[in-house]
């Protein structure tokens, strides 16, 4: 059994020699994935969300071996070039921490110009619940996650490009016009639809839009403001200088006696569609009636 003098001596050795040595080692060589979770090696740059606060951030997580990694990387690079115009930032985090040379070669071959760091032990991807080889994440100005899009490895390039454009258009306010569908303005894109009008004619929004601009008005037959709006649009529609230069389609949120009475009284010159299931507001993510 150690005597009191020996114990005091050991305590001094622990305090003066061993403890400072341990603390110094921890300070100089911090454990990867703990105090510096996004560092793959002591010399690599570290991802820090604080560096990107003040603007929205598009974060691109990728595995260089994913089938669509080259295609998506080039698209993100294109977005990086217009980041100042739309006031957002772009950063990349690569998942291949054990292939630093291959990652550098991949970035160089694809002319990656935005910042890229390695995700040591996949700490970032785990926090973001990343699945698969490619993920897009958008954060607001305060660093809060707005949305994510996980890219399927089997997705064809046409479909992939369209989905990325729609995703960035919605959350980064980048104007985008889908090639295969008509639009009213830039946002939102108008869903393709066919419907029967109250006069039994068939309305195909795509066919009409290919010939002339379309104004789509969603209304309720019991809404006073809607009636004034429809009256105003009727005047524009019948104006001699504007006649035939654009089309108007009115969509009612109700059908029945009140709608029939309104149409009989006003005799609008443009087609009216009844949509009591309210599919139109859901398609446009509308929160209220009387919308153009």
HUMODA-V651914 format. One record per residue. RES is the residue in one letter. SS is DSSP state (H for helix, E for strand, L for the rest). OMEGA is omega as a letter, one per 40 degrees, with the letter a starting at -180 (none if undefined). NEAR is the number of other C-alpha atoms within 10 Angstrom. Layout:
BEGIN
((RES	SS	OMEGA	NEAR) (RES	SS	OMEGA	NEAR))
END
This chain:
BEGIN
((X	L	a	4) (X	L	i	6) (X	L	a	7) (X	H	a	8) (X	H	i	8) (X	H	i	11) (X	H	i	11) (X	H	i	11) (X	H	i	11) (X	H	i	11) (X	H	i	11) (X	H	i	12) (X	H	a	12) (X	H	a	13) (X	H	a	12) (X	H	a	11) (X	H	a	11) (X	H	a	12) (X	H	i	12) (X	H	i	12) (X	H	i	13) (X	H	i	10) (X	H	i	11) (X	H	i	12) (X	H	i	11) (X	H	a	11) (X	H	a	10) (X	H	a	9) (X	L	a	10) (X	L	a	13) (X	L	i	13) (X	E	i	16) (X	L	i	16) (X	L	i	11) (X	L	i	9) (X	E	a	17) (X	L	a	19) (X	L	a	24) (X	L	i	23) (X	L	i	22) (X	L	a	14) (X	L	a	13) (X	L	a	7) (X	L	i	12) (X	L	a	14) (X	L	i	17) (X	L	i	21) (X	L	a	11) (X	H	a	12) (X	H	i	9) (X	H	a	8) (X	H	i	20) (X	L	a	17) (X	L	i	14) (X	L	i	18) (X	E	a	24) (X	E	i	26) (X	E	a	26) (X	E	a	19) (X	E	i	21) (X	E	a	27) (X	E	i	27) (X	L	a	19) (X	L	i	20) (X	L	i	14) (X	L	a	15) (X	L	a	15) (X	L	a	21) (X	H	a	19) (X	H	a	17) (X	H	a	13) (X	H	i	21) (X	H	i	22) (X	H	i	15) (X	H	i	14) (X	H	i	21) (X	H	i	18) (X	H	i	13) (X	H	i	20) (X	H	a	19) (X	H	a	12) (X	L	a	13) (X	H	a	19) (X	H	i	11) (X	H	a	9) (X	H	i	14) (X	L	i	13) (X	E	i	23) (X	E	i	23) (X	E	i	22) (X	E	i	19) (X	E	i	22) (X	E	a	23) (X	E	a	24) (X	L	a	24) (X	L	a	20) (X	L	a	20) (X	L	a	13) (X	L	a	13) (X	H	a	14) (X	H	i	11) (X	H	i	13) (X	H	i	21) (X	H	i	12) (X	H	i	12) (X	H	a	17) (X	H	a	19) (X	H	a	11) (X	H	a	10) (X	L	i	13) (X	L	i	12) (X	L	a	18) (X	L	i	16) (X	L	a	15) (X	E	i	12) (X	E	i	22) (X	E	a	20) (X	E	a	29) (X	L	a	26) (X	H	a	23) (X	H	a	18) (X	H	a	20) (X	H	a	19) (X	H	a	20) (X	H	i	20) (X	H	i	11) (X	H	a	8) (X	L	i	13) (X	L	a	9) (X	L	i	19) (X	L	i	12) (X	L	a	14) (X	L	a	20) (X	E	i	25) (X	E	i	22) (X	E	a	21) (X	E	i	19) (X	E	a	24) (X	E	i	23) (X	L	a	19) (X	L	a	15) (X	L	i	14) (X	L	i	17) (X	L	a	13) (X	E	i	14) (X	E	a	12) (X	E	i	13) (X	E	i	17) (X	E	i	16) (X	E	a	14) (X	E	i	21) (X	L	a	16) (X	L	a	14) (X	L	a	10) (X	L	i	12) (X	L	a	10) (X	H	i	12) (X	H	i	8) (X	H	a	9) (X	H	i	18) (X	H	i	15) (X	H	a	15) (X	H	i	15) (X	H	i	17) (X	H	i	17) (X	H	a	21) (X	H	a	19) (X	H	i	19) (X	H	a	17) (X	H	a	14) (X	H	i	15) (X	H	i	19) (X	L	i	15) (X	L	a	19) (X	L	a	15) (X	L	i	18) (X	L	i	19) (X	L	a	14) (X	L	a	8) (X	L	i	9) (X	L	i	14) (X	L	i	21) (X	E	i	22) (X	L	a	15) (X	L	a	14) (X	L	i	15) (X	L	e	16) (X	L	i	17) (X	E	a	17) (X	L	i	19) (X	L	i	14) (X	L	i	13) (X	L	i	10) (X	E	a	12) (X	E	i	15) (X	E	i	14) (X	L	a	18) (X	L	i	15) (X	L	i	9) (X	L	i	11) (X	L	i	12) (X	E	a	13) (X	E	i	17) (X	E	a	13) (X	H	a	20) (X	H	a	18) (X	H	a	12) (X	H	a	16) (X	H	a	17) (X	H	a	11) (X	H	a	11) (X	L	i	12) (X	E	a	16) (X	E	i	20) (X	E	i	17) (X	E	a	16) (X	E	i	19) (X	E	a	25) (X	E	i	25) (X	L	a	22) (X	L	i	20) (X	L	a	14) (X	L	a	12) (X	H	i	11) (X	H	i	13) (X	H	a	19) (X	H	i	17) (X	H	i	11) (X	H	i	16) (X	H	i	20) (X	H	i	14) (X	H	i	11) (X	H	i	18) (X	H	i	17) (X	H	i	13) (X	H	a	15) (X	H	a	20) (X	H	a	14) (X	L	a	11) (X	L	a	9) (X	L	a	9) (X	L	a	11) (X	L	i	11) (X	L	a	11) (X	L	i	11) (X	E	a	15) (X	E	i	17) (X	E	i	20) (X	E	i	19) (X	E	i	20) (X	E	a	23) (X	E	i	23) (X	L	i	22) (X	L	i	18) (X	L	i	16) (X	L	a	10) (X	H	a	10) (X	H	i	13) (X	H	i	19) (X	H	a	12) (X	H	i	12) (X	H	a	14) (X	H	i	15) (X	H	a	10) (X	H	a	9) (X	H	i	12) (X	L	a	11) (X	L	a	18) (X	L	a	14) (X	L	a	15) (X	E	i	19) (X	E	i	24) (X	E	i	22) (X	E	a	21) (X	L	a	19) (X	L	i	14) (X	L	i	11) (X	L	i	15) (X	H	a	11) (X	H	i	18) (X	H	a	17) (X	H	a	10) (X	H	a	12) (X	H	a	14) (X	L	a	10) (X	L	i	12) (X	L	i	9) (X	L	i	9) (X	L	a	16) (X	L	a	20) (X	E	i	15) (X	L	none	11))
END
